[in-house]
Structure formats: structure tokens, C-alpha cells
Amino acid sequence: MSQLMYSEALPENNAPAGFTSNQSISFIIKGDGRKLLKNSLRLDFDLEAFSNFQGVGNAANILVRPRDRIGINNKIGGHSFISEMSVETQAAGVIESLTDYARMANVLSSATMSEEMYYTQTAQAEGRQVCVDGGRYVIQAQAPAAQVAAGGAFAPAGATFAERVTAADTMVLRALRPGPDEAGFANQDASDKTTPAQFSIKPLCCLNRAVGDDISLAKQGFIRVDVTLGRPAQVLYGGEATGNAGFVVKRPRLRYMTVADSGGQGKVMMNTAVHLKSTANSQFHNVQARVPLKSCSGVAITYIEQSHAVDTREDSIALEQYPRLDRLEYLFADNNKKYIQYPITDKDAMRELGVQALSDSGLHQATLNRVEANDGTIHGLSFQQFIDMTQTKFSVQLTSSSNNMAAQPRDVHLMFLGLLEL
């Protein structure tokens, strides 16, 4: 590999004050005489999370503090803030559009990451943590030690545990930016600033899940990467993550590597996914879809109670169980127009086939033990071949013996796994 170059792209629609929920951040990758090194993209950003968010730059915003029960999904860290992601090249147009990105990240992480992997430097940079409470701590702003020491709030000798907690909390509050509820700290020096939480994630887009040649920027032209931020109710959760919670992403930058262009463009194969969602509210539920994916290798299915998906106290991307699922049946046609009907009644087989679908799509480290250790449930099916799903209708039928489906409907998320060729 010759003439390796490290580059950084700032948002085309730069917002110095920061980006917040539902806003898109657009990056352009370009380079004369260069090739984009596959799997080299990283998205870096600073984060401010608020328990009371009134708008970007609003003086009434109150930062999330150690005592606040507000966090993000600990298994995916900074990926939680992304709801959608798309990749477009000048020559080919939009080649990938990922919806429900955070849930996809949770599926991939739950299937492939063991406990010790959360302690690696790469995982820590992404904000991934082994325990749920870790998802709270990584979004909290950090106060300089000098400010904390200058707080002057120390518990007296013989103080009770509650008094010590109060004193420690006061020290932290003195170091954080004052808000309207921080009586007594209104005269804090305006120059006192906290350090925002920082993340460096490797986006799970097709450019980072590729094999084969690197991507010629001369042949493909510029590459646009669009990132859409999620809604606070989908990103932040916990007992105190009310409708007032929010976040601001600051200083986003897309880092990547390029090499000298040799003048040719070999084949590039990239893993991707297409997401569909359906709501099950009866014991028998049928999902039918025509999937816009020409090389589809399988499907992974996850579930969540519909009320949990919109409840700020609950993790909206949790991989929950489907209540009393007795039968899964897949119906589709293969590339030879042969109609396939695949019924499954064994609960272990439902999970094992889901992991196999992920493994056959390139996630060879996916195991059932890791899914269970990460408190997840993933069903699915590997097609054992690449099927052009644009030419056939896919159907899956779920049969449950639960009597509560009408009162407690489930969202059924289907993630179709496949390949893109560039």
C-alpha cells in the first residue's frame, strides 16, 4: 500500500452551534487521483446531553448530571444517535439507504460482541459499555478537576451516607454550567466550561463493510454520506428521560483514508441491509413485502413491545422476545422460481437460524451464546443463496398462543441482509 493519506471531511451543511434531533449531517468525500480505502471511515463528534432541552444554544438547557437516570443503549454507544444513514456516489446515485440504523447496530453488536470486547479501546471510543449504567455515564459532560476542587462542598467528619452523597453532588453541580434550577450558583464564572462527551464510531454503512478493491474516486466521482440524527425519545431513555430531554451533536467530522489511484477499478462487494417494520396485534400475524434488494442472503427478525418503543423509560431498540411464539413460517421463491415454504416450531431452531442468517451474511463471529449474553432475541433464516428479492414477494407468518396481543401489540422488525456491488 503506497501513499496512504489521512483525510477529514467537515459537514457540507455545517452548523457551528451543533445539530440536534431529526437533522441531517452531510459529508462529501472526494480526492483527485485517489482511492477511498475500504472500511476506513470514522465519524467523530462531541455530545451535549440535556435533561431539560429547550433548543440549541438555549441558556435554559440543563446538562445531564451523574444523579440523572438518563442514558443510551450501552451496547452500541454513539451509534444510538443515528436513525438513518445513506451513501451516494456521483456515478451510481444512492447505493444504500439504512433506516432504523440504531436497531441494526444493536443486532450486529449483540450477535458478535462478547463481554470482554466491550473493554477494548475501540469499543470505549465508540462509547460501548458492558453494563446498562455505563450507557448513562458516557453521555455526561466532564468537569475540569480544578473546578470540582474549588467547589468547597465537603462532608463533615461523621456525616451520614446521605450527607456525603449530597456534598459530592454539590461539588459536581458547581462544576457544571448553571441552570435555572441551580439556586446559589448563578454567579459562577461564565468562562467555566465543561468538556463535552466525545465519541469516535465506525459507521456501519456499506463503505465500512466491504471486501475487494478500494473505491476509485476518479471512476465514482464524489461520495456523499448523509447521517440523520434520531429523536430524543428513541435515543435517550431512563426513569428521568422525560419529553424534555434532548441532545446536541457538535463538531462532527468524517475521517477516512485514501491511497493513490492505480487507474483501474476492481470489483467491490459490500454488505448492506434493508429494514421493514410491521405491527402484530393478533395471535396470527402475516407480513408480506417486496424487498428492494437484488442480492439477498437472508433475514434477521427482532421484536419490541409497541408501548416500549415510544416510552422514554424503556430502550426503544431492545431485542425483546415475542410472547409465546409457537410457529414461524417463511414463504418465498428462489432464483429458479421454486416456491419455498419453511415452517419452524422449535424455539431453539428459530434462534439458531437467526444467528446463521447473520453469519452467512459476513458476520462470521456471530454466535447464539453472544446473543443470549447480550439479553437479545434474534430470529431469522439464511436463504443459502443470494436471491433477487425484487422479483419475488417475501412472506413470514407468526403464530402465537398469547392472549394479550391485542392489548400489548408487538413491533416486528425485519432486517434483510444482502450484498451490493460497485
C-alpha positions in Angstrom: 0.0 0.0 0.0 1.6 3.3 -1.1 1.0 7.0 -0.3 -1.5 6.4 2.5 -3.3 9.7 3.2 -5.5 10.5 6.2 -8.3 13.0 5.4 -11.1 14.6 7.3 -14.4 16.0 5.9 -16.5 18.6 7.7 -20.2 18.8 7.2 -21.3 20.4 3.9 -24.2 21.9 5.9 -22.0 23.0 8.8 -23.8 24.3 11.9 -21.4 25.8 14.4 -23.9 25.7 17.2 -24.5 22.0 16.6 -27.0 19.5 15.3 -30.0 18.1 17.1 -32.8 15.5 16.6 -34.1 14.8 13.1 -31.5 16.9 11.5 -29.2 15.6 8.8 -25.4 16.0 8.6 -24.0 15.7 5.1 -20.4 14.9 4.2 -18.6 14.8 0.9 -15.6 12.5 0.2 -13.5 13.5 -2.8 -9.9 13.3 -3.9 -8.2 13.7 -7.3 -6.1 10.7 -8.2 -7.1 8.9 -5.0 -8.9 5.7 -4.0 -11.0 5.6 -0.8 -9.6 2.8 1.4 -12.5 0.5 2.1 -13.5 0.1 5.8 -11.6 3.2 6.8 -14.5 5.7 7.7 -14.8 7.0 11.2 -17.4 9.5 12.5 -16.1 11.7 15.4 -18.3 14.1 17.3 -18.8 15.9 20.6 -22.0 15.4 22.5 -24.0 17.5 25.0 -27.0 15.7 26.5 -29.6 17.6 28.5 -32.2 16.6 31.0 -34.1 19.8 30.1 -33.6 20.8 26.5 -35.2 24.0 25.2 -33.3 24.3 21.9 -29.7 24.6 20.6 -27.8 27.2 22.5 -30.7 28.0 24.8 -29.5 29.2 28.2 -32.2 27.2 30.0 -30.7 23.9 28.9 -29.6 21.7 31.8 -26.9 19.2 31.2 -27.4 15.5 32.3 -25.7 15.1 35.6 -24.5 12.0 37.5 -27.7 11.8 39.5 -29.9 11.8 36.5 -31.2 8.4 35.3 -30.8 9.2 31.6 -28.7 7.2 29.2 -28.3 5.5 25.8 -28.1 1.8 24.8 -24.8 0.7 26.4 -24.1 -2.0 23.7 -23.9 0.4 20.8 -22.8 3.7 22.4 -22.5 6.6 20.0 -24.4 4.7 17.2 -27.5 5.3 19.2 -27.7 8.9 17.9 -28.1 7.9 14.3 -31.6 7.0 13.0 -30.8 6.8 9.2 -27.7 6.8 7.0 -27.3 6.9 3.3 -24.4 6.6 0.8 -24.5 8.1 -2.7 -21.8 8.2 -5.4 -21.7 10.7 -8.2 -21.7 7.9 -10.8 -24.2 5.5 -9.4 -26.5 7.7 -7.3 -27.9 6.4 -4.0 -26.4 2.9 -3.4 -27.5 2.4 0.2 -30.2 3.8 2.5 -30.2 2.4 6.0 -33.3 3.1 8.1 -33.7 2.1 11.7 -29.9 2.3 11.9 -29.6 2.0 15.7 -31.6 -1.2 15.8 -29.4 -2.7 13.1 -26.3 -1.7 15.2 -27.8 -3.4 18.2 -28.5 -6.6 16.2 -24.9 -6.7 14.9 -23.4 -5.9 18.3 -25.5 -8.3 20.2 -24.6 -11.2 17.9 -20.9 -10.6 17.6 -19.6 -8.9 20.8 -18.7 -10.9 23.9 -18.3 -9.2 27.3 -14.5 -8.7 27.2 -14.8 -7.0 23.8 -16.6 -4.0 25.4 -13.3 -3.2 27.3 -11.2 -2.7 24.1 -10.1 0.8 23.2 -12.1 0.7 20.0 -15.3 -0.1 22.0 -14.6 2.6 24.5 -14.0 5.2 21.8 -17.5 4.3 20.5 -19.0 4.7 24.0 -19.9 1.0 24.2 -20.1 -0.3 27.8 -20.6 -3.7 29.3 -23.3 -2.6 31.8 -26.5 -0.7 31.4 -25.4 2.1 33.8 -22.4 2.6 31.6 -24.8 4.0 29.0 -25.6 6.8 31.4 -22.0 7.8 32.2 -20.7 8.1 28.7 -23.1 10.9 27.8 -22.3 13.1 30.8 -20.2 16.2 30.4 -16.9 16.2 32.3 -15.9 19.0 34.6 -12.2 20.0 34.9 -10.8 18.7 38.2 -9.8 22.3 39.3 -13.4 23.4 39.2 -14.5 20.4 41.3 -11.8 21.0 43.8 -12.8 24.7 44.1 -16.4 23.7 44.9 -15.7 23.8 48.6 -18.5 21.3 49.4 -17.1 18.7 51.7 -19.0 16.4 54.1 -18.0 17.0 57.7 -16.4 14.2 59.8 -19.1 11.7 60.9 -21.5 12.7 58.2 -24.1 10.2 57.2 -24.0 8.4 53.8 -26.9 10.7 52.5 -25.0 13.8 53.6 -21.8 12.6 51.8 -23.8 12.0 48.6 -25.4 15.5 48.8 -22.0 17.1 49.3 -20.5 15.2 46.3 -23.4 16.1 44.2 -23.0 19.8 45.1 -19.4 19.7 44.0 -20.4 18.3 40.7 -23.1 20.9 40.3 -20.6 23.7 40.9 -18.5 22.5 38.1 -21.4 22.1 35.6 -22.9 25.0 33.8 -25.6 26.6 36.0 -29.2 26.2 35.1 -32.3 27.9 36.4 -32.8 25.1 39.0 -29.3 25.6 40.4 -30.0 28.2 43.1 -26.9 29.7 44.6 -24.7 29.1 41.6 -25.9 31.9 39.4 -22.7 33.9 39.9 -20.5 31.1 38.6 -17.8 32.5 36.3 -19.2 32.5 32.8 -15.9 31.2 31.5 -16.2 27.9 33.4 -17.0 25.3 30.8 -17.3 21.5 30.9 -15.8 19.1 28.5 -18.5 17.5 26.3 -18.7 13.8 25.9 -16.7 12.6 22.9 -17.3 9.7 20.5 -15.5 8.1 17.6 -17.6 5.5 15.9 -17.1 3.3 12.8 -20.3 3.8 10.9 -22.0 0.5 9.8 -22.6 1.7 6.2 -21.6 -0.3 3.2 -18.3 1.6 2.7 -17.2 0.1 6.1 -18.4 -3.4 5.4 -16.6 -4.1 2.1 -14.3 -6.6 0.5 -12.4 -6.4 -2.7 -10.8 -3.4 -4.3 -10.7 0.1 -2.9 -13.1 2.7 -4.4 -11.7 4.9 -7.2 -12.8 8.5 -6.7 -12.0 9.1 -10.3 -14.4 6.4 -11.5 -17.1 7.0 -8.9 -16.8 10.8 -8.5 -17.6 12.3 -5.2 -19.2 10.2 -2.4 -21.9 11.7 -0.2 -22.6 10.3 3.2 -25.7 11.6 4.9 -26.4 10.9 8.6 -29.8 11.7 10.2 -30.0 12.0 13.9 -32.7 10.2 15.9 -35.5 11.6 18.1 -34.6 12.1 21.8 -37.4 9.6 22.8 -35.7 7.0 20.6 -32.1 7.8 21.7 -32.2 8.8 25.4 -34.1 6.6 27.9 -34.4 6.1 31.6 -36.5 7.0 34.6 -35.9 10.7 34.2 -35.7 10.9 30.4 -39.0 12.8 30.1 -40.2 14.6 27.0 -37.9 17.5 27.9 -34.6 15.5 27.4 -32.5 16.2 24.3 -29.1 16.4 22.8 -26.8 18.4 20.6 -24.1 16.9 18.4 -21.2 19.3 17.9 -18.1 19.3 15.7 -19.0 16.2 13.6 -16.3 15.2 11.2 -15.9 12.2 8.9 -12.3 10.8 8.9 -11.2 8.4 6.2 -8.1 7.1 4.4 -7.1 7.2 0.7 -4.4 5.6 -1.4 -3.0 6.5 -4.8 -5.3 5.5 -7.6 -3.7 2.8 -9.8 -6.0 3.7 -12.7 -8.4 0.8 -12.5 -11.5 -0.2 -10.5 -11.8 -3.8 -9.4 -14.9 -5.3 -8.1 -16.1 -4.1 -4.6 -18.6 -6.2 -2.7 -20.3 -4.5 0.3 -22.6 -5.9 2.9 -25.9 -4.0 3.5 -29.3 -4.3 5.0 -32.9 -3.3 4.2 -35.3 -2.7 7.1 -39.1 -3.3 7.2 -41.4 -2.9 10.2 -44.8 -4.4 10.9 -47.1 -4.4 13.9 -48.6 -7.7 15.3 -51.8 -7.3 17.3 -53.3 -10.8 17.0 -52.3 -14.4 17.6 -51.7 -14.9 13.9 -49.7 -12.3 12.1 -48.6 -12.3 8.4 -46.0 -9.9 6.9 -45.7 -9.6 3.2 -43.2 -7.5 1.4 -41.3 -7.0 -1.8 -37.8 -6.1 -0.8 -35.6 -3.7 -2.9 -32.5 -5.9 -2.7 -31.2 -7.8 -5.7 -28.7 -10.0 -3.8 -30.3 -11.0 -0.5 -28.8 -13.8 1.6 -31.3 -14.0 4.5 -33.4 -12.2 7.0 -33.0 -11.4 10.8 -36.1 -10.6 12.8 -36.3 -8.8 16.1 -39.3 -7.6 18.3 -40.2 -5.0 20.8 -43.5 -4.2 22.6 -45.0 -1.2 20.8 -45.5 0.7 24.1 -41.8 0.2 24.9 -40.8 1.7 21.6 -42.3 5.0 22.5 -41.8 5.0 26.3 -38.9 7.2 27.3 -38.3 5.0 30.3 -37.6 2.0 28.0 -34.9 1.2 25.5 -36.6 1.6 22.1 -34.1 -0.6 20.3 -34.2 -3.5 22.8 -34.3 -7.0 21.2 -37.3 -8.4 23.2 -38.9 -11.7 23.0 -42.1 -12.4 21.0 -44.7 -13.7 23.5 -45.5 -17.4 23.3 -44.3 -17.7 19.7 -45.3 -21.2 18.6 -44.6 -21.2 14.9 -42.6 -19.2 12.3 -43.2 -19.9 8.7 -41.3 -18.4 5.8 -42.7 -18.3 2.2 -40.8 -17.1 -0.8 -39.4 -18.2 -4.2 -35.8 -18.7 -5.0 -33.9 -17.7 -8.2 -35.3 -20.7 -10.0 -38.8 -19.6 -9.2 -39.1 -22.6 -6.9 -41.6 -21.9 -4.2 -40.2 -22.4 -0.7 -42.3 -22.9 2.4 -40.2 -23.2 5.6 -42.1 -23.8 8.9 -40.3 -23.8 12.2 -41.9 -24.8 15.6 -38.7 -25.5 17.6 -37.8 -22.4 19.6 -34.1 -23.2 19.7 -34.1 -23.6 15.9 -35.8 -20.2 15.5 -32.8 -18.5 17.3 -30.1 -20.7 15.8 -31.4 -20.0 12.2 -31.4 -16.2 13.0 -27.7 -16.4 14.0 -26.9 -18.5 10.9 -28.5 -15.8 8.7 -26.2 -13.2 10.3 -23.2 -15.5 10.0 -23.8 -16.2 6.3 -24.1 -12.5 5.6 -20.4 -12.0 6.6 -20.7 -11.8 10.4 -18.8 -15.0 10.9 -18.2 -14.2 14.6 -21.9 -14.2 15.4 -22.9 -16.9 18.0 -26.1 -17.7 19.8 -24.2 -17.5 23.2 -23.3 -13.9 22.5 -26.9 -13.0 21.6 -28.1 -14.5 24.9 -25.3 -12.9 26.9 -26.4 -9.6 25.5 -30.0 -10.2 26.5 -31.2 -10.3 23.0 -33.6 -12.4 20.9 -33.0 -12.7 17.2 -34.9 -15.0 14.8 -34.4 -15.3 11.1 -33.5 -17.5 8.2 -30.5 -17.9 5.9 -31.6 -18.4 2.2 -28.4 -20.4 1.5 -28.1 -18.4 -1.7 -28.3 -14.9 -3.0 -31.9 -14.2 -4.1 -33.2 -11.3 -6.2 -35.9 -10.2 -3.8 -37.2 -7.5 -6.2 -38.6 -10.4 -8.3 -40.4 -12.3 -5.6 -42.7 -11.5 -2.7 -41.5 -12.5 0.7 -43.8 -13.6 3.5 -43.4 -14.6 7.1 -46.2 -15.8 9.3 -46.0 -15.7 13.1 -48.4 -17.8 15.3 -48.6 -17.1 19.0 -50.7 -18.6 21.8 -50.6 -15.3 23.8 -54.0 -13.8 24.7 -52.6 -10.3 25.2 -51.5 -9.5 21.6 -54.4 -7.0 21.1 -53.7 -5.2 24.4 -49.9 -5.4 24.0 -49.1 -5.4 20.3 -45.5 -6.0 19.1 -43.4 -4.3 16.5 -41.8 -6.8 14.2 -38.6 -5.6 12.6 -37.3 -7.5 9.6 -33.7 -6.8 8.5 -33.0 -8.3 5.1 -29.3 -9.0 4.7 -27.5 -8.7 1.3 -24.7 -7.6 -0.9 -24.1 -4.5 -3.1 -21.7 -4.5 -6.0 -19.8 -1.4 -7.0 
